[in-house]
């Protein structure tokens, strides 16, 4: 099957981006190099094309009840403009996807799902919708999305794009209605979440308008175009999961260390019983952080060994971190080896490198101060 292209594809090609297949799309991996783009986001401002992400609208009399049913976090009586991170799970506790839920208004929710899972998620969500009085719409093809990230992001969005955003606190959103002269009917949606560990904004709009925003940002010289390569290094450094690596149908939120986003005091949600049992009785495997004593780079799928050389897990994501100059990884291991300071080894090709279990956050987050209860 031919890969899809986002509405900004031609812009990436014009900028000489290295394009590569990702989640069924042709996406920019880097423009200059990953290190420069990573540091631009940490120190100044970077912009990402994330138009490949999926969006689903849930509206109607049972909208809140439906979201409560499929979502591990608790949106009951949520204020308009609140954003929540959480998971959709199977009955056995395995993860369908991790996602963001935007409470736009009463009986109106905007769900943002991972690009690789759009078709699977949509089919699953439709199946779960039976018996609910809701309108469920997959609008993934209607929206483009850019993410403006970094300590200067607020100024750039306000001054370059002319979109007011200062009043948004961490994990909030708002819809900006277009003027009557604007041909597109959907509102601009802007949120302040970030998947980089830095302050940042996500802007959802029509394909035509996303192209206009991109051109303005590039012409301003105030932010750097960034590819998915540094998006991965940025999220990894601050311990944020990627579906398919730290979460999957076989890796539950509890195993991933994300049970804080499973609200067990809710009346019900799909997978609640299985996840509560895991949290209460423990799990066989856990996602942990490991720091190596050497400069060698652990990669996805490399074996994690105990000190006797027995395999006890495997690496989910690994890098030599750009911000802290350390060789670290996240790994799914036997729970007996998940305690901090436990010595472990990583098999990297034909050599074995010693390491130790550390916290998964390898770099401190720098989000805007405010509510952080829903952070991803």
C-alpha positions in Angstrom: 0.0 0.0 0.0 1.3 3.5 -0.9 2.1 5.7 2.0 -0.1 8.8 2.6 1.2 12.3 2.6 0.3 15.1 5.0 -0.9 18.5 3.8 2.7 19.8 4.3 4.5 17.2 2.3 5.5 19.6 -0.5 6.9 22.0 2.1 9.1 19.3 3.6 10.5 18.3 0.1 11.2 22.0 -0.7 13.2 22.3 2.5 15.2 19.2 1.6 13.9 17.1 4.5 14.9 13.4 4.7 11.6 11.7 4.2 10.8 8.2 5.4 7.7 6.0 5.9 6.2 6.3 9.4 2.8 5.0 10.5 1.6 4.7 6.9 2.7 8.3 6.0 5.7 9.8 4.2 7.1 11.9 7.1 10.1 14.2 7.6 12.7 12.5 9.8 15.1 15.4 9.8 15.9 18.6 8.0 19.4 19.6 9.1 20.3 17.0 11.7 18.6 15.6 14.7 20.9 17.1 17.3 20.4 20.7 16.0 16.7 20.2 15.8 16.6 18.7 19.3 18.5 21.6 20.8 16.4 24.1 19.0 13.3 22.8 20.9 15.2 22.6 24.2 16.6 26.1 23.9 14.4 28.1 21.6 11.5 27.0 19.4 10.8 24.2 16.9 7.8 23.3 14.7 6.7 19.8 13.8 4.2 18.6 11.2 2.0 16.2 13.1 -0.8 16.1 10.6 -0.6 12.3 10.5 -2.2 12.1 13.9 -5.8 10.9 14.0 -8.8 12.9 15.3 -12.2 11.6 16.3 -15.2 13.7 17.4 -17.7 12.4 20.0 -20.9 14.4 20.4 -24.4 13.8 21.7 -26.4 13.1 24.8 -24.2 10.1 25.9 -20.9 11.6 24.8 -19.5 11.9 28.3 -20.7 8.4 29.3 -19.2 6.9 26.2 -15.8 8.6 26.7 -15.9 7.4 30.4 -16.5 3.9 29.1 -13.6 3.6 26.7 -11.1 5.9 28.5 -9.0 5.1 31.6 -8.9 8.6 32.9 -11.8 10.4 34.4 -13.6 13.1 32.4 -16.8 13.2 34.4 -18.0 16.8 35.0 -14.8 18.1 33.4 -14.6 21.8 32.7 -14.8 23.0 29.1 -11.3 23.3 27.7 -9.6 20.6 29.8 -7.4 18.1 28.2 -6.8 14.6 29.6 -4.2 11.9 28.8 -5.0 8.3 29.2 -5.5 5.0 27.4 -8.1 2.9 25.7 -7.8 -0.7 26.8 -9.0 -4.2 26.0 -10.8 -6.2 28.6 -7.6 -8.0 29.5 -5.9 -4.7 30.2 -3.8 -4.6 27.0 -3.6 -1.2 25.4 -5.6 -0.3 22.3 -3.9 3.1 22.2 -2.9 6.0 24.3 -4.6 9.3 23.5 -5.6 12.8 24.4 -9.2 13.7 25.2 -10.2 17.4 24.7 -13.4 18.5 26.5 -14.6 21.1 24.1 -18.1 21.7 25.5 -21.0 19.8 27.1 -21.6 16.7 25.0 -18.6 17.5 22.8 -15.3 15.8 22.9 -12.3 15.8 20.5 -10.0 12.7 20.7 -6.5 12.7 19.3 -5.1 9.2 18.5 -1.9 7.8 17.2 -1.4 7.8 13.4 -0.4 4.1 13.2 -3.6 3.1 15.0 -6.2 5.2 13.2 -8.0 2.4 11.4 -7.7 0.0 14.3 -8.9 2.5 16.8 -11.8 3.7 14.7 -13.1 0.2 14.2 -12.8 -0.5 17.9 -14.5 2.8 18.9 -17.4 2.1 16.5 -17.8 -1.3 18.1 -17.9 0.1 21.6 -20.4 2.8 20.6 -23.3 0.4 20.3 -26.0 1.4 22.7 -24.8 5.0 23.2 -26.7 8.0 21.9 -23.8 9.7 20.2 -22.5 11.0 16.9 -19.0 9.5 16.3 -17.0 11.0 13.5 -13.5 10.1 12.2 -12.2 13.5 11.0 -8.6 12.5 10.7 -8.5 13.5 7.0 -10.1 16.9 7.6 -7.5 18.3 10.0 -3.9 19.3 9.7 -1.8 19.8 12.8 1.4 21.5 13.7 3.2 21.4 17.1 5.1 24.6 18.1 7.5 23.5 20.9 10.1 25.1 23.1 10.6 27.9 25.7 9.9 30.6 23.1 6.7 28.8 21.7 4.2 31.1 23.4 5.8 34.3 21.9 6.0 32.7 18.5 2.4 31.6 18.4 1.2 34.9 19.6 3.4 37.2 17.6 4.0 35.2 14.4 0.7 33.4 14.0 -1.5 36.0 15.8 -3.2 33.2 17.7 -3.9 34.2 21.4 -2.6 31.5 23.6 -1.2 33.1 26.8 -4.3 32.3 28.8 -3.9 28.6 28.2 -2.4 26.6 31.1 -0.9 23.2 30.9 -3.3 20.6 29.4 -6.0 23.0 28.4 -7.4 23.9 25.0 -9.8 26.2 23.3 -11.7 26.5 20.0 -11.4 29.7 18.0 -14.3 30.2 15.6 -13.3 31.4 12.1 -14.6 34.7 10.8 -17.7 34.5 8.6 -15.6 35.2 5.5 -13.6 32.0 6.1 -14.7 29.2 3.9 -13.8 26.4 6.2 -16.5 25.6 8.8 -14.5 24.0 11.6 -13.0 26.0 14.4 -9.3 26.3 15.0 -8.4 24.2 18.0 -5.3 25.0 20.0 -4.0 23.2 23.0 -1.0 23.5 25.4 0.3 20.0 26.0 3.6 19.1 24.3 5.2 15.8 23.7 8.8 17.1 24.1 9.2 18.0 27.7 9.1 21.7 26.8 6.3 24.2 26.8 4.4 23.9 23.5 1.2 24.3 21.5 -0.7 22.1 19.1 -2.8 23.8 16.4 -5.5 21.9 14.5 -7.0 23.5 11.4 -7.8 23.1 7.7 -5.1 21.8 5.4 -5.0 25.2 3.7 -4.6 27.2 6.9 -1.9 24.8 8.3 0.1 25.6 5.1 -0.3 29.3 5.8 0.8 28.9 9.4 3.9 26.9 8.3 4.9 29.5 5.8 4.6 32.3 8.3 6.7 30.3 10.9 9.4 29.6 8.3 9.5 33.2 7.0 9.8 34.5 10.6 13.1 32.8 11.2 12.0 32.4 14.8 11.6 28.6 14.9 13.3 25.6 13.3 11.5 22.9 11.3 11.9 19.7 13.2 11.4 16.1 12.1 10.2 13.0 13.8 13.8 11.9 14.6 14.2 14.6 17.3 10.5 14.3 18.3 11.5 10.8 19.5 14.7 11.8 21.2 12.8 14.7 23.0 9.9 12.6 24.2 12.3 9.7 25.2 14.5 11.9 27.4 11.6 13.0 29.6 10.2 9.4 29.9 7.1 9.8 27.7 5.9 6.5 26.1 5.5 5.7 22.4 2.8 3.3 21.4 4.3 0.2 19.9 7.4 0.6 22.2 6.4 1.3 25.8 2.7 0.5 25.3 0.9 -2.1 23.1 -1.8 -4.8 23.2 0.7 -6.8 25.3 1.9 -3.9 27.5 -0.7 -2.6 29.8 -0.7 0.9 31.4 0.2 -0.7 34.7 3.2 -2.5 33.2 4.2 0.8 31.6 4.1 2.6 34.9 1.1 4.7 33.8 -1.5 3.5 36.4 -1.8 7.1 37.6 -3.9 7.7 34.4 -6.2 4.8 35.3 -8.9 6.1 37.6 -10.0 3.1 39.5 -12.5 5.0 41.5 -14.6 5.5 38.3 -17.7 3.4 38.1 -16.4 1.5 35.1 -14.2 1.5 32.0 -13.1 -1.2 29.6 -10.3 -3.2 31.2 -10.8 -1.8 34.7 -11.0 -5.2 36.4 -7.9 -6.6 34.7 -5.9 -3.4 35.4 -7.0 -3.2 39.0 -5.9 -6.8 39.5 -2.5 -6.0 38.0 -2.1 -3.0 40.2 -3.2 -4.9 43.3 -1.4 -8.2 42.7 1.5 -7.0 40.6 2.7 -7.7 37.1 5.3 -10.0 35.6 7.0 -7.3 33.5 7.6 -3.6 33.9 8.9 -0.8 31.8 12.0 0.6 33.4 14.9 3.0 32.7 18.5 1.8 32.4 21.7 3.9 32.3 24.8 2.3 30.7 28.3 2.9 32.1 29.6 3.0 28.5 28.9 5.2 25.4 27.4 2.3 23.5 23.8 2.9 22.2 21.1 0.4 23.2 18.4 0.0 20.4 14.9 -1.2 20.3 14.8 -5.0 20.6 18.3 -5.5 22.2 18.3 -8.1 24.9 18.5 -7.1 28.6 20.5 -9.6 30.7 20.9 -10.2 34.4 24.5 -10.3 35.8 24.6 -14.1 35.1 23.9 -13.5 31.4 20.3 -14.7 31.4 17.9 -12.6 29.3 15.3 -10.9 31.5 13.8 -8.4 29.0 14.5 -6.2 26.0 15.0 -2.6 25.1 11.9 -0.6 24.0 13.7 2.7 23.2 17.3 3.7 23.5 19.6 6.6 22.7 22.8 8.4 23.7 20.9 11.4 25.0 21.5 14.7 23.4 20.6 16.9 26.5 22.5 14.9 29.2 25.2 13.0 27.2 24.3 9.6 28.6 23.6 6.2 27.1 20.2 5.2 28.4 17.2 3.2 27.4 13.7 2.2 28.4 13.2 -1.5 28.6 10.5 -4.1 29.4 11.9 -6.5 31.9 11.0 -9.2 34.4 9.5 -7.3 37.4 12.1 -8.9 39.7 14.7 -6.7 38.1 12.7 -3.4 38.1 13.9 -2.0 41.4 16.1 1.2 41.2 19.9 0.6 41.3 19.5 -3.1 40.2 22.6 -4.0 38.0 21.7 -5.2 34.5 23.5 -5.7 31.2 22.6 -4.9 27.6 23.6 -7.1 24.7 24.7 -4.8 21.9 25.7 -6.9 18.9 28.4 -9.3 20.1 29.3 -7.3 23.3 27.7 -7.0 26.7 27.6 -3.6 28.5 26.9 -3.1 32.2 24.2 -0.7 33.4 21.9 0.1 36.3 18.2 0.6 36.7 17.3 4.3 37.0 14.2 6.5 36.8 12.7 6.7 33.3 12.9 10.5 33.2 16.4 11.2 31.9 15.8 14.9 31.6 13.7 17.3 33.7 10.5 18.6 32.0 10.1 22.4 31.5 6.4 22.8 31.0 4.5 26.0 31.8 3.7 26.1 35.5 0.1 25.3 36.4 -2.0 22.2 36.4 0.1 19.1 35.7 -2.3 16.4 36.8 -3.0 15.2 33.3 0.5 15.3 31.8 1.5 12.7 29.4 
